[in-house]
Amino acid sequence: MPEPLEDVHGAKPVLASEVVFGGRVWDVRSERVDLGDAGVVTRDFVAHTGAVAIVALDERDRVVLVQQYRHPVRATEWELPAGLLDVEGEPPHETAARELAEETDLRAEQWHVILDHNTSPGGSSEVLRIYLARGLSAVPDDERHVRDGEELGMPVRRVPLDELVEAALAGRVHNATLIIGALAASSLRARGWEGLRRADAPWPTRSPGRG
């Protein structure tokens, strides 16, 4: 019987490493890597803090989305609420709960991990964890986050999960994490949510950060 399909994790020997650009949110690092028989290669990549995103599903099977302008792709995208893992010592599931509250004025009673994915493994160290949040309720007015900057006036919309899947397959939405989260949530729902992991499940492949 063949072995289960699974990625092999672990770094090849790094012979040299330097930050060639230090950015506001992430850095660009250049490393010389020994690939064994394939020789020594140089790889430039974004050293990323990692992030979380949330499929917030209400009692009518609608997913809560936010809309943001993303300049690198020149598009105003519909996305899942999400945020960087940039608060020292904050557990990822608490980051997810904070970002959901800050971006949508919602909290959730039930939290589970849907999946983890490498957003662009050829050019970035970012690993992103997608959560499922259910049992939604409004954050009280006096506890709401005061938005500013690019989050000020950010549209929030609830879309039926089935409609969201159709929009992804029809090519009307393009955000990778949104598409992955919608398809995974739809698949898990079809099997009675079997396969969900607890909110604080181990995350051995989490991004190492900018260091």
VEXBAZA-613869 format. One record per atom (N, C-alpha, C): residue number from 1; residue in three letters; atom name; x, y, z. Coordinates in steps of 0.05 Angstrom, whole numbers, always signed. Example, Ala and Ser with C-alpha at 12.3 -4.5 7.8 and 13.67 -1.06 7.14 Angstrom:
pos code site xx yy zz
1 Ala N +264 -114 +156
1 Ala CA +246 -90 +156
1 Ala C +264 -66 +156
2 Ser N +257 -45 +142
2 Ser CA +273 -21 +143
2 Ser C +258 +1 +157
REM end
This chain:
pos code site xx yy zz
1 Met N +17 -24 +0
1 Met CA +0 +0 +0
1 Met C +18 +25 +0
2 Pro N +13 +44 -18
2 Pro CA +30 +68 -19
2 Pro C +28 +85 +6
3 Glu N +49 +99 +12
3 Glu CA +49 +117 +35
3 Glu C +29 +140 +31
4 Pro N +18 +151 +52
4 Pro CA +1 +174 +49
4 Pro C +15 +197 +36
5 Leu N +1 +213 +19
5 Leu CA +13 +236 +6
5 Leu C +19 +257 +27
6 Glu N +44 +266 +28
6 Glu CA +52 +285 +48
6 Glu C +77 +299 +40
7 Asp N +78 +326 +44
7 Asp CA +103 +341 +39
7 Asp C +125 +332 +58
8 Val N +149 +336 +50
8 Val CA +173 +330 +67
8 Val C +184 +357 +76
9 His N +183 +362 +102
9 His CA +192 +388 +113
9 His C +221 +385 +124
10 Gly N +235 +407 +122
10 Gly CA +263 +408 +132
10 Gly C +280 +423 +112
11 Ala N +297 +440 +122
11 Ala CA +313 +458 +105
11 Ala C +338 +443 +94
12 Lys N +345 +450 +70
12 Lys CA +371 +442 +59
12 Lys C +392 +460 +72
13 Pro N +418 +452 +71
13 Pro CA +439 +468 +84
13 Pro C +440 +496 +72
14 Val N +440 +517 +89
14 Val CA +442 +545 +80
14 Val C +471 +553 +85
15 Leu N +485 +560 +64
15 Leu CA +513 +567 +65
15 Leu C +517 +597 +71
16 Ala N +499 +614 +63
16 Ala CA +501 +643 +69
16 Ala C +473 +654 +68
17 Ser N +468 +675 +84
17 Ser CA +442 +688 +85
17 Ser C +445 +717 +93
18 Glu N +431 +734 +78
18 Glu CA +431 +763 +84
18 Glu C +405 +776 +76
19 Val N +398 +797 +91
19 Val CA +375 +813 +84
19 Val C +384 +834 +63
20 Val N +373 +833 +39
20 Val CA +380 +852 +18
20 Val C +361 +875 +16
21 Phe N +338 +872 +29
21 Phe CA +319 +894 +31
21 Phe C +302 +891 +56
22 Gly N +301 +912 +72
22 Gly CA +285 +912 +96
22 Gly C +260 +929 +92
23 Gly N +237 +916 +92
23 Gly CA +213 +930 +87
23 Gly C +197 +937 +112
24 Arg N +174 +950 +109
24 Arg CA +158 +958 +132
24 Arg C +144 +934 +144
25 Val N +136 +915 +127
25 Val CA +121 +892 +137
25 Val C +137 +866 +135
26 Trp N +153 +864 +113
26 Trp CA +170 +840 +109
26 Trp C +196 +848 +97
27 Asp N +215 +829 +97
27 Asp CA +241 +834 +85
27 Asp C +245 +816 +61
28 Val N +265 +822 +45
28 Val CA +274 +805 +23
28 Val C +302 +794 +32
29 Arg N +304 +768 +32
29 Arg CA +328 +754 +41
29 Arg C +340 +739 +17
30 Ser N +367 +739 +15
30 Ser CA +381 +724 -5
30 Ser C +398 +702 +8
31 Glu N +394 +678 -1
31 Glu CA +409 +655 +12
31 Glu C +421 +637 -9
32 Arg N +445 +627 -2
32 Arg CA +458 +607 -18
32 Arg C +452 +580 -5
33 Val N +441 +562 -21
33 Val CA +430 +537 -11
33 Val C +443 +513 -25
34 Asp N +452 +494 -10
34 Asp CA +465 +469 -21
34 Asp C +443 +449 -26
35 Leu N +438 +443 -51
35 Leu CA +417 +424 -59
35 Leu C +429 +396 -64
36 Gly N +453 +391 -56
36 Gly CA +466 +365 -60
36 Gly C +474 +361 -89
37 Asp N +464 +340 -101
37 Asp CA +471 +334 -129
37 Asp C +463 +356 -148
38 Ala N +443 +372 -141
38 Ala CA +434 +394 -158
38 Ala C +452 +419 -156
39 Gly N +472 +418 -137
39 Gly CA +491 +440 -134
39 Gly C +482 +461 -115
40 Val N +497 +483 -114
40 Val CA +491 +506 -97
40 Val C +477 +527 -113
41 Val N +454 +537 -102
41 Val CA +438 +557 -116
41 Val C +434 +580 -98
42 Thr N +427 +603 -110
42 Thr CA +420 +627 -95
42 Thr C +390 +632 -98
43 Arg N +377 +636 -75
43 Arg CA +348 +640 -76
43 Arg C +342 +666 -61
44 Asp N +327 +684 -74
44 Asp CA +317 +709 -62
44 Asp C +288 +705 -56
45 Phe N +279 +712 -31
45 Phe CA +251 +708 -24
45 Phe C +243 +728 -3
46 Val N +216 +731 +0
46 Val CA +205 +748 +20
46 Val C +205 +732 +47
47 Ala N +217 +744 +67
47 Ala CA +217 +732 +94
47 Ala C +193 +744 +108
48 His N +173 +727 +113
48 His CA +146 +736 +121
48 His C +140 +727 +150
49 Thr N +124 +743 +164
49 Thr CA +116 +736 +191
49 Thr C +95 +713 +193
50 Gly N +82 +708 +170
50 Gly CA +59 +689 +171
50 Gly C +33 +704 +177
51 Ala N +11 +690 +173
51 Ala CA -15 +703 +176
51 Ala C -37 +683 +181
52 Val N -60 +694 +188
52 Val CA -84 +678 +192
52 Val C -107 +690 +177
53 Ala N -127 +674 +170
53 Ala CA -151 +683 +157
53 Ala C -175 +668 +168
54 Ile N -199 +679 +165
54 Ile CA -222 +667 +178
54 Ile C -245 +664 +159
55 Val N -255 +639 +157
55 Val CA -281 +634 +144
55 Val C -302 +636 +166
56 Ala N -314 +660 +169
56 Ala CA -334 +665 +189
56 Ala C -361 +658 +176
57 Leu N -374 +637 +186
57 Leu CA -398 +626 +174
57 Leu C -422 +631 +193
58 Asp N -442 +645 +183
58 Asp CA -465 +651 +201
58 Asp C -486 +628 +200
59 Glu N -508 +632 +214
59 Glu CA -529 +611 +217
59 Glu C -543 +605 +190
60 Arg N -540 +622 +171
60 Arg CA -552 +618 +144
60 Arg C -531 +609 +124
61 Asp N -509 +599 +133
61 Asp CA -487 +589 +116
61 Asp C -476 +611 +98
62 Arg N -475 +635 +108
62 Arg CA -463 +657 +93
62 Arg C -435 +663 +104
63 Val N -416 +669 +86
63 Val CA -389 +675 +94
63 Val C -386 +705 +95
64 Val N -373 +715 +117
64 Val CA -368 +744 +120
64 Val C -343 +751 +105
65 Leu N -345 +770 +86
65 Leu CA -323 +779 +69
65 Leu C -318 +809 +74
66 Val N -293 +817 +69
66 Val CA -285 +845 +69
66 Val C -274 +851 +41
67 Gln N -274 +877 +35
67 Gln CA -264 +886 +9
67 Gln C -241 +906 +13
68 Gln N -218 +900 +0
68 Gln CA -195 +917 +3
68 Gln C -181 +921 -24
69 Tyr N -169 +945 -28
69 Tyr CA -153 +950 -52
69 Tyr C -125 +938 -48
70 Arg N -116 +923 -67
70 Arg CA -90 +910 -67
70 Arg C -73 +921 -90
71 His N -56 +939 -84
71 His CA -42 +954 -105
71 His C -24 +936 -123
72 Pro N -9 +916 -112
72 Pro CA +8 +900 -130
72 Pro C -7 +887 -153
73 Val N -33 +880 -148
73 Val CA -48 +867 -170
73 Val C -69 +887 -182
74 Arg N -68 +912 -173
74 Arg CA -86 +933 -184
74 Arg C -115 +924 -183
75 Ala N -123 +915 -160
75 Ala CA -151 +905 -158
75 Ala C -162 +910 -130
76 Thr N -188 +915 -129
76 Thr CA -202 +916 -103
76 Thr C -216 +889 -99
77 Glu N -204 +873 -81
77 Glu CA -212 +845 -79
77 Glu C -231 +840 -56
78 Trp N -249 +820 -60
78 Trp CA -263 +809 -37
78 Trp C -246 +788 -25
79 Glu N -244 +789 +2
79 Glu CA -225 +772 +17
79 Glu C -238 +762 +43
80 Leu N -226 +742 +55
80 Leu CA -233 +734 +82
80 Leu C -220 +754 +101
81 Pro N -232 +759 +124
81 Pro CA -218 +774 +145
81 Pro C -192 +760 +151
82 Ala N -171 +776 +155
82 Ala CA -144 +764 +158
82 Ala C -125 +783 +171
83 Gly N -102 +773 +179
83 Gly CA -83 +791 +191
83 Gly C -56 +777 +195
84 Leu N -35 +793 +198
84 Leu CA -8 +783 +202
84 Leu C -4 +773 +231
85 Leu N +14 +754 +233
85 Leu CA +22 +744 +260
85 Leu C +46 +761 +269
86 Asp N +40 +786 +275
86 Asp CA +61 +805 +282
86 Asp C +60 +816 +310
87 Val N +44 +803 +327
87 Val CA +43 +810 +355
87 Val C +58 +789 +371
88 Glu N +80 +796 +382
88 Glu CA +98 +778 +397
88 Glu C +83 +763 +419
89 Gly N +84 +736 +418
89 Gly CA +72 +719 +438
89 Gly C +42 +714 +436
90 Glu N +29 +726 +416
90 Glu CA +0 +722 +414
90 Glu C -6 +696 +399
91 Pro N -20 +677 +410
91 Pro CA -27 +652 +396
91 Pro C -42 +658 +371
92 Pro N -38 +642 +350
92 Pro CA -51 +647 +324
92 Pro C -81 +649 +326
93 His N -94 +631 +342
93 His CA -123 +632 +343
93 His C -133 +657 +356
94 Glu N -117 +669 +374
94 Glu CA -125 +694 +386
94 Glu C -121 +717 +367
95 Thr N -100 +715 +350
95 Thr CA -97 +735 +328
95 Thr C -121 +734 +310
96 Ala N -131 +710 +303
96 Ala CA -154 +707 +285
96 Ala C -179 +720 +298
97 Ala N -183 +715 +324
97 Ala CA -206 +726 +337
97 Ala C -204 +757 +338
98 Arg N -180 +767 +343
98 Arg CA -177 +796 +344
98 Arg C -181 +809 +316
99 Glu N -171 +796 +295
99 Glu CA -174 +807 +268
99 Glu C -204 +806 +260
100 Leu N -218 +785 +267
100 Leu CA -246 +783 +260
100 Leu C -261 +806 +273
101 Ala N -256 +811 +298
101 Ala CA -269 +833 +313
101 Ala C -262 +860 +301
102 Glu N -236 +864 +295
102 Glu CA -227 +890 +286
102 Glu C -238 +897 +258
103 Glu N -239 +876 +240
103 Glu CA -247 +882 +212
103 Glu C -277 +880 +207
104 Thr N -292 +864 +224
104 Thr CA -320 +860 +218
104 Thr C -338 +865 +242
105 Asp N -328 +873 +265
105 Asp CA -344 +877 +289
105 Asp C -359 +852 +297
106 Leu N -347 +829 +294
106 Leu CA -359 +803 +301
106 Leu C -341 +787 +319
107 Arg N -354 +771 +336
107 Arg CA -339 +751 +351
107 Arg C -352 +724 +346
108 Ala N -339 +702 +354
108 Ala CA -349 +675 +348
108 Ala C -346 +658 +373
109 Glu N -366 +640 +376
109 Glu CA -365 +621 +399
109 Glu C -348 +596 +393
110 Gln N -348 +588 +368
110 Gln CA -335 +563 +360
110 Gln C -312 +569 +340
111 Trp N -289 +558 +346
111 Trp CA -266 +562 +328
111 Trp C -253 +535 +322
112 His N -246 +531 +297
112 His CA -232 +507 +288
112 His C -212 +514 +266
113 Val N -192 +498 +263
113 Val CA -173 +501 +240
113 Val C -184 +486 +216
114 Ile N -185 +500 +193
114 Ile CA -192 +486 +168
114 Ile C -167 +474 +156
115 Leu N -147 +491 +151
115 Leu CA -122 +481 +138
115 Leu C -101 +503 +140
116 Asp N -76 +494 +133
116 Asp CA -53 +513 +130
116 Asp C -44 +511 +102
117 His N -34 +533 +91
117 His CA -23 +532 +64
117 His C +0 +551 +60
118 Asn N +18 +544 +43
118 Asn CA +41 +561 +35
118 Asn C +30 +579 +12
119 Thr N +31 +605 +17
119 Thr CA +17 +623 -2
119 Thr C +32 +625 -28
120 Ser N +59 +625 -28
120 Ser CA +75 +628 -52
120 Ser C +102 +616 -47
121 Pro N +105 +589 -45
121 Pro CA +129 +577 -35
121 Pro C +154 +581 -52
122 Gly N +150 +590 -77
122 Gly CA +174 +595 -93
122 Gly C +186 +622 -88
123 Gly N +172 +640 -73
123 Gly CA +182 +666 -69
123 Gly C +177 +679 -42
124 Ser N +164 +664 -24
124 Ser CA +157 +675 +2
124 Ser C +157 +653 +23
125 Ser N +165 +659 +47
125 Ser CA +164 +640 +69
125 Ser C +137 +640 +84
126 Glu N +117 +656 +73
126 Glu CA +92 +658 +87
126 Glu C +77 +632 +88
127 Val N +68 +624 +112
127 Val CA +49 +602 +116
127 Val C +24 +615 +129
128 Leu N +1 +608 +118
128 Leu CA -24 +620 +128
128 Leu C -43 +598 +138
129 Arg N -54 +603 +161
129 Arg CA -73 +585 +173
129 Arg C -101 +596 +170
130 Ile N -120 +579 +160
130 Ile CA -148 +588 +156
130 Ile C -165 +575 +178
131 Tyr N -180 +591 +191
131 Tyr CA -198 +582 +213
131 Tyr C -227 +582 +203
132 Leu N -243 +565 +216
132 Leu CA -272 +566 +213
132 Leu C -283 +578 +239
133 Ala N -298 +599 +237
133 Ala CA -311 +612 +260
133 Ala C -341 +611 +257
134 Arg N -354 +599 +278
134 Arg CA -384 +597 +277
134 Arg C -395 +607 +304
135 Gly N -422 +610 +305
135 Gly CA -434 +622 +328
135 Gly C -428 +651 +330
136 Leu N -433 +666 +308
136 Leu CA -425 +694 +307
136 Leu C -444 +712 +322
137 Ser N -433 +733 +333
137 Ser CA -449 +754 +346
137 Ser C -434 +780 +344
138 Ala N -449 +802 +347
138 Ala CA -437 +828 +344
138 Ala C -421 +836 +369
139 Val N -398 +849 +364
139 Val CA -383 +861 +385
139 Val C -398 +885 +396
140 Pro N -402 +888 +422
140 Pro CA -416 +911 +433
140 Pro C -404 +937 +423
141 Asp N -421 +957 +419
141 Asp CA -412 +983 +408
141 Asp C -388 +995 +423
142 Asp N -389 +993 +450
142 Asp CA -368 +1006 +465
142 Asp C -342 +990 +465
143 Glu N -342 +967 +453
143 Glu CA -317 +950 +452
143 Glu C -306 +949 +423
144 Arg N -318 +963 +405
144 Arg CA -310 +960 +377
144 Arg C -284 +975 +371
145 His N -269 +963 +353
145 His CA -243 +974 +344
145 His C -249 +999 +327
146 Val N -233 +1020 +331
146 Val CA -235 +1044 +315
146 Val C -217 +1041 +291
147 Arg N -229 +1039 +267
147 Arg CA -213 +1034 +243
147 Arg C -202 +1060 +232
148 Asp N -178 +1057 +220
148 Asp CA -166 +1080 +207
148 Asp C -150 +1070 +183
149 Gly N -137 +1088 +169
149 Gly CA -121 +1081 +146
149 Gly C -137 +1066 +125
150 Glu N -125 +1045 +114
150 Glu CA -138 +1030 +92
150 Glu C -163 +1014 +101
151 Glu N -165 +1010 +128
151 Glu CA -189 +996 +138
151 Glu C -213 +1014 +142
152 Leu N -209 +1040 +141
152 Leu CA -231 +1058 +145
152 Leu C -251 +1056 +123
153 Gly N -276 +1051 +129
153 Gly CA -297 +1048 +109
153 Gly C -296 +1023 +93
154 Met N -280 +1003 +102
154 Met CA -278 +978 +87
154 Met C -304 +963 +86
155 Pro N -314 +958 +62
155 Pro CA -340 +944 +59
155 Pro C -339 +916 +71
156 Val N -361 +908 +84
156 Val CA -365 +881 +94
156 Val C -390 +869 +82
157 Arg N -389 +845 +74
157 Arg CA -412 +833 +60
157 Arg C -414 +803 +68
158 Arg N -439 +793 +70
158 Arg CA -443 +764 +75
158 Arg C -453 +751 +50
159 Val N -439 +730 +42
159 Val CA -445 +716 +17
159 Val C -450 +686 +22
160 Pro N -472 +674 +12
160 Pro CA -476 +645 +16
160 Pro C -451 +629 +7
161 Leu N -444 +609 +23
161 Leu CA -420 +593 +16
161 Leu C -422 +582 -12
162 Asp N -445 +571 -20
162 Asp CA -448 +560 -46
162 Asp C -443 +581 -68
163 Glu N -453 +605 -63
163 Glu CA -450 +627 -83
163 Glu C -421 +635 -85
164 Leu N -407 +635 -62
164 Leu CA -378 +641 -62
164 Leu C -362 +621 -78
165 Val N -369 +595 -75
165 Val CA -355 +574 -90
165 Val C -360 +579 -120
166 Glu N -384 +585 -127
166 Glu CA -391 +590 -156
166 Glu C -375 +614 -166
167 Ala N -373 +635 -150
167 Ala CA -358 +659 -159
167 Ala C -329 +652 -164
168 Ala N -318 +635 -147
168 Ala CA -290 +627 -150
168 Ala C -286 +611 -175
169 Leu N -303 +591 -180
169 Leu CA -301 +574 -203
169 Leu C -306 +589 -229
170 Ala N -322 +610 -227
170 Ala CA -329 +625 -251
170 Ala C -308 +647 -257
171 Gly N -288 +649 -239
171 Gly CA -267 +669 -244
171 Gly C -274 +697 -237
172 Arg N -294 +701 -219
172 Arg CA -302 +728 -212
172 Arg C -288 +738 -187
173 Val N -277 +720 -171
173 Val CA -260 +728 -148
173 Val C -234 +713 -151
174 His N -212 +726 -142
174 His CA -185 +716 -148
174 His C -167 +713 -124
175 Asn N -175 +722 -101
175 Asn CA -157 +720 -78
175 Asn C -153 +691 -70
176 Ala N -128 +683 -69
176 Ala CA -122 +654 -66
176 Ala C -132 +643 -39
177 Thr N -128 +658 -18
177 Thr CA -137 +648 +8
177 Thr C -168 +646 +10
178 Leu N -181 +666 -2
178 Leu CA -210 +665 -4
178 Leu C -220 +640 -19
179 Ile N -208 +634 -42
179 Ile CA -216 +611 -58
179 Ile C -210 +585 -43
180 Ile N -185 +583 -31
180 Ile CA -178 +558 -17
180 Ile C -197 +554 +7
181 Gly N -202 +576 +22
181 Gly CA -220 +573 +45
181 Gly C -248 +566 +38
182 Ala N -259 +577 +16
182 Ala CA -286 +571 +8
182 Ala C -288 +542 -2
183 Leu N -270 +533 -18
183 Leu CA -271 +506 -28
183 Leu C -267 +485 -6
184 Ala N -249 +491 +13
184 Ala CA -244 +473 +35
184 Ala C -268 +472 +53
185 Ala N -280 +495 +60
185 Ala CA -303 +496 +77
185 Ala C -327 +482 +64
186 Ser N -331 +485 +38
186 Ser CA -352 +471 +25
186 Ser C -349 +441 +26
187 Ser N -324 +432 +22
187 Ser CA -318 +403 +23
187 Ser C -322 +392 +51
188 Leu N -313 +407 +71
188 Leu CA -316 +398 +99
188 Leu C -346 +397 +107
189 Arg N -361 +417 +99
189 Arg CA -390 +418 +105
189 Arg C -404 +393 +93
190 Ala N -396 +385 +69
190 Ala CA -408 +363 +55
190 Ala C -404 +336 +70
191 Arg N -383 +335 +86
191 Arg CA -377 +311 +102
191 Arg C -382 +315 +131
192 Gly N -400 +333 +137
192 Gly CA -409 +338 +165
192 Gly C -387 +350 +182
193 Trp N -369 +365 +170
193 Trp CA -347 +379 +184
193 Trp C -326 +360 +195
194 Glu N -327 +335 +186
194 Glu CA -306 +316 +195
194 Glu C -279 +324 +184
195 Gly N -259 +326 +201
195 Gly CA -232 +334 +192
195 Gly C -224 +361 +203
196 Leu N -242 +375 +216
196 Leu CA -234 +400 +229
196 Leu C -215 +394 +252
197 Arg N -196 +413 +256
197 Arg CA -177 +410 +279
197 Arg C -184 +431 +300
198 Arg N -176 +426 +324
198 Arg CA -182 +446 +345
198 Arg C -167 +472 +340
199 Ala N -177 +493 +351
199 Ala CA -167 +520 +345
199 Ala C -137 +523 +352
200 Asp N -128 +509 +373
200 Asp CA -100 +512 +382
200 Asp C -84 +488 +373
201 Ala N -92 +475 +350
201 Ala CA -77 +452 +340
201 Ala C -48 +460 +334
202 Pro N -29 +441 +338
202 Pro CA -1 +447 +333
202 Pro C +3 +457 +304
203 Trp N +23 +474 +301
203 Trp CA +29 +486 +274
203 Trp C +59 +484 +269
204 Pro N +69 +460 +264
204 Pro CA +98 +457 +261
204 Pro C +110 +471 +236
205 Thr N +93 +477 +216
205 Thr CA +103 +489 +191
205 Thr C +99 +520 +192
206 Arg N +92 +531 +214
206 Arg CA +87 +560 +216
206 Arg C +111 +576 +206
207 Ser N +107 +599 +193
207 Ser CA +128 +616 +183
207 Ser C +148 +622 +205
208 Pro N +174 +620 +198
208 Pro CA +195 +626 +218
208 Pro C +197 +656 +225
209 Gly N +184 +673 +209
209 Gly CA +185 +702 +214
209 Gly C +207 +715 +198
210 Arg N +212 +740 +204
210 Arg CA +231 +756 +188
210 Arg C +260 +751 +196
211 Gly N +264 +740 +220
211 Gly CA +291 +737 +231
211 Gly C +311 +722 +215
REM end
